[in-house]
């Protein structure tokens, strides 16, 4: 199996010869920018630079993670939000929301021609042509709940959950329509995988019941709109959300170290493949290669399906740590023999994972 086949098979819950390493989140660093001579913030707007930089995790460290765009503000900018362009080590962000109420929300008729979206579409075409046979080309979209926070202002939007639930639903529904339109365009322009990041829909902000009411219906619609393998990523402690995320319809779920793998496996079962959950700061940024390897082996032993940083890598993550992550599966053998399978089964029962 090459990296592309192995990753897609694991996302879809199929059999693999070894646990793959892959990031559904952004994995480029300042060192990669220097090597590629393609840097932020220019690479957010220039499709050639964007594609060149997106390929660097694979070409420079053999980490088969190729993702565009690099930020969460693509949709917000296209919808009229004022954007901070970012810096060499900081991605663009929203400075000012675009609308006060859902009634004022305007979905551009020419959305795919707006803001940086044309640059992302062209970058996907370049990447698909150049390295799409070897690694999956991942297109990252922003979830409707997070877009709503951007375009209406997070404080105002979140307050609607308690003061005006109808407004909250309208806000997420209209924002999610943008996500669905982008998914179709990204798939048409070369994406092999769709990863949706919805960080505001975190258990650090929402209860499980609030996720079920204000997020889950729209996640289902978005997952249902995909034609390619799909991944959901939510930051923070999402333990109380997992029972509902299991019903979201995504093929895989990416999570950080605030949720341990055994707990995620128990609550999600085999309905969704698990991606994670190596700490992006404590391990990937501040740790050593040995620490990366040890944490990765622990995650594989506990049942992770795809090894990944639990969230976007810091732009200053040491390259030796990224290389250690990419090589970590060499230290773990996927159980194949009956005795190995039995040991894994018993280990799962002891940890409380239902077969």
N, C-alpha and C positions, 0 to 999 in steps of 0.2 A: 504493500500500500504506500502511495506517496502521501505527502502531508495533506493535500486537499481531500483526497478520498477518506483518509483516516478521520479528519476533523468533521467532515459532513456526516460520515457514518455515525460518529459518536454523538453529534447533535441530534440525529434522528433515532438514537437508541439502538443502533446496530452493533454488530460484532467488530472489534478492532484487534489488530495484532499487538498494539501497545497503546497505553493511554496517551492521547495527544496533548500537546501544549498549544494553546491558542488564546488570544485576547480578543473578546468582543468589544473591548474598550480601547482607548488610545494608548499606544505604546511607543511613541517617538520621544527622543530625548535631545538635549542640546548637543551632545556629542554626535548624534546622528545628523543633526542639522549641519554641523561643521563638516562632517564627512561628505554629505550630499551637496553641500553648498546651496541648500534650500532651507530657508529659515522662516519661522514665524516673525512678524505677522503676515509677511508677504505671501507665504505659502497657503494662507487661508483664501486668498483671492485669485491666485495664478494657478490654473489647472496643471500646467507642466510641472511647476514646483511642488504642487500638492501631491501629484502622483509620484514624483521622484522621492519625496520625503516619506510618503506612506509606505513605500517599498523597502525602506531602510531597515526596519526590524528583521525582515527576512534576508536581505542581501548583506547586512552588516553583522548580524548576530545569529542568523539561521532560526530566529523565532518566526514561525509562519503566521504572522499577524499583520494583515494589510487592511487598514481601516480608514475610510473618509466619510464625512468630514471630521475635523479634529476637535470640534467644540459642540456646545449645546445651544448656540444662539443662531444657528442658520435659519430656522423657521421664524424665530422672533424678528430677525432683521427683515425677512421677506414680508412680514406682516406689518412693518412700519415702526418697530421699536428702535429707539436710539441706541447705538452700539458703541462700546469701547473696543477699539481694534485689538487690544492686547499688546503683548510685548514678546520678546524672544522666548520667555519662559512662562508666559501666561496667555491663555486662550481668550478670544473675544468674549465679551459678556454684555448683558443688557444694562444700559444706563437709565433708560426711561421707558415705561410701558407705553403702549400705543392706544389703548382704549380704556374707558371708564366703566362700561357696562357691556354685557353680551349683545345687547341690541345694537351697539355701535360697531361690533366686530365685522370686519370686511375681509372676505376670502378673495384674494386677487384672482381675476379671471386668467391672468397670465402668470400664475404663481411660478411655473417652471422657468420663466424668463426673468425672475425677480431676484435681486440681491446676488448672493454667491451661489445660488442653486445651479446656474449654467456651468460654473467652474467645477462644481462637484460632479455633475453629469459627465463632463468631458474627462475629468480625472478618472472616473470609473471606466470609461472606454479605453483610456490609455493603459490602465492597470490590467484590465481584462485581456487586452491584446498582448501585453508584454510578459506577464507572469501568471495569468489566469489558469494555465494548465497545471501549475505546480502548487499554488496555494489558493485558498478561497478568498475572493474579493468581498470584503465585508462593508456594507453600507450602513451607517449608523443614523437612525432617526431619533427624534425626541418625542417622548410620550405626551399625549394631550394634557395630562394633569400638570406637567411641568411647563408646557407651552402656555397654558392658561395663567400660571403664575407669572410668566414673563410678560405677557401682553396686557394683563390687567393689574399687575403688581401683586406680589406674593401675599402681603398682609391683607390687602383688600379681598383678593380671591379666596384665601383661606377663611376669612371671616364670614363669607357667604355660606360656608358649610353649616354654620350655626344660625346665621341670621336670615339667610335667603337660599335654602337648598335648591330651589328651582333655578336661580341664577348660577349656582355652582354647576349644576348639571348642564345648563346651556353653554357655559364657558368651556367645559371639558369636551362636550359633544362637538362644538364648532372647531375647537383646536385640534381634535382628533381627526377631523376631516382633512386637515392639512397634512397630518402624518400619513394618512392613507393615500393621499394623492402622491406624496413623495415616494412612498414605497413602490408604487407602480412604476414611476419614472426611474427609480434607482434599479429596479429589476430589469427594465427594458434597456438600460444602458450598461449592463455588465455585472451587476452585483450577484454573487453566488449565495450570500447569506444576508439577511436583514437582522440587525441588532437594534432593539429599541431601548434607550436609556430613559428612565422616568424617575430621576432622583428625588423629586419633591414628593412623590407618592411613597414615601418611606415610612416604616414603622416608627421612626423617630419623630414623625409629625402626625401620622394617622393611626387610629386604632384599626384592628382587623375589621370591625363592622363598618367603619368609615371607608376603608378600602373596598369592601364588598359593595357598598352603595354608590360611591362616587368615582371609582376607578375601574373596578372589574368589568362592568358592562362595556366600557370603551376599549379596554384591553382585549376583550373577546372580539370586538369588531375589527380591531387592528390586526390581531392574529389571523382572523378569518380572511383578511384582505391580502395576505402574503401568498405568493406562489413558490417562494424559495424557503429553505429552512430558516426558522425564526428563533430569535433569542430575546429574552427579556432581562434587562439589568436594572436592579434597584439598589441603591446604596443604603447603608445603615443597618439597624437591627430589624429585620423583617420576619422574625420568628412568628409573630402573631398574624402575619399576612399569608404565611405559606399554605395554609389549608385552602385559601381562596385562589392564590396564585396557581395552585394545582389545577384549577378549573379554567385558567385563562386561555388555553389553547396554544400557547407558545411551545415550541419543540424543546427548548432548553431555558434554564434559569441561571443567571450569573449573579453571584452574591459575595459579600465580603466576610472578613473573619469574625464579625460580630455574631454571625450564625455559624455554629460548627457543622461540619459535614454530616455527622451521624444524625443530628437533629433534623437537618434539611432532608436527608434521605428518608428518615422516618415519616416526616410530614408530607413529602412530595411523592414518595413511593417510586414506581418506575414510570409514572406518567410524563415526567419531564426530566431530561438529562441535566446533571448538575455541573456547573462551571464555576471554578474558583479555587480556593478562597484565600490565596497567599497574601498576607498583609502588604499593601503597597508602600507603607511607610516603615513600620517596624522591621519588616523583613527585606523587601525589595530595595528600599532606599537606604536604610540604616544598617541592615544586616550584612553578613558575609556570604560568599558563595556556599560555604558549608551550611550556614543557617538556611539559605534558600533551599538547598537540597534536602535537608532534614525536614523542613516544613512541607515540602512537596511530597516526599515519601509518606509522611504522616497523612496527608490529604488523600493520597492514592490508596493507602491501606484502609482508610475509613470510607471509601466508596465514591470519591469524586470521579466523574466521567471525563472531564476535560480540565487539565491544569491551567490556571490563569491567575494573574493578579486579581485581587478582589475588587479593585477599582482602577481607574486610570493611573498609569505610572507617573510619578514625578518626573519632570523634564531633566532632573539631575540624578536619576537612578543610575548607578554604576553599570557599565556595560558588562562587567564580569558577572554581576548578579543576574542580568538578563540571560546571558549565555548559560549560567548554571540552571536557570529555570528551563531553558530549552533542552538541556541534556538530562534533566531529572528523571524522565521515564526510563532511562538506561539503568537506573538503580532499583527498578521495580518490575517484576514479571507478572503480566496479566494471568490470573489463574486459568489453567487449561485442563490439567489432569484431574481425574476424579477426586484424588486426595486433596488437591489444592482447593478445588471447588467446595469440598466438604468443610475444610478449615474456614474458608471465607463465609460459608453459610452459618456455621456455628458461631463465628465471631460476630456476625450480624445479629444473631439471636441474642447473644450475650449483651450486645449494645442496645437491644430493644428495637432493632429495625425489623419491621414486619416483612415476611417473604412475599 
